């Protein structure tokens, strides 16, 4: 018996190209699927590693809490400010706004904010928290340190921060943001390359302070 042979027409260049494109697409899809599966396996293995380390998160909250606690020591009846200087996770200086050493009793009645005579207000005499924290430093210097402050630094304190070598400022409040002195402070810090940003973990600070139990055994 003679078998009939069906002569198939030769494949055109276009058909060859379509088959090759189809193989390439299938290869790419297969490769993407393998990458996705590998990524999922890696995610399961690394699930305990957060994007922001838990240690850093706790440190920010802790150090701002220290600044707040030292603010409570301020004798200023209207604005209590605290500062905490940190170097590589260690506190190297703390301070709060107060009158100069030895002048506390003499200027006890000069905490007023408003008076026709400026010399009868606190402003010409008070030492701000940043100044006291820098002066109270326990290290040789504070170059490269971070300062946590409960109030954005004034222009005079911005100069001190720059000259002392502090490179980062975290502040809790900026209630004088619209004043010229504040604008000058921002300009100074920016020009000197000192980074500054608002502290946003306020609820965490409250939770930490509320969790402190002095009667715990």
Protein Blocks (a to p, Z undefined) as FASTA:
>chain_A
ZZdddddddddfklmmmmmmmmmmmmmmmmmmmmmmmmmmmmmmmmmpcfbdfklmmmmm
mmmmmmmmmmmmpmbfkbccdddddeehiafbdcdddddehilmmmmmmmcfbdfblklp
mklmpccfklmmmmmpcbfblghiacddfbdcdfklmmmmmmnopabdcdfbdfklmpmk
lmmmmmmmmmnopacdddfklmmmmmmmmmpcfkbZZ
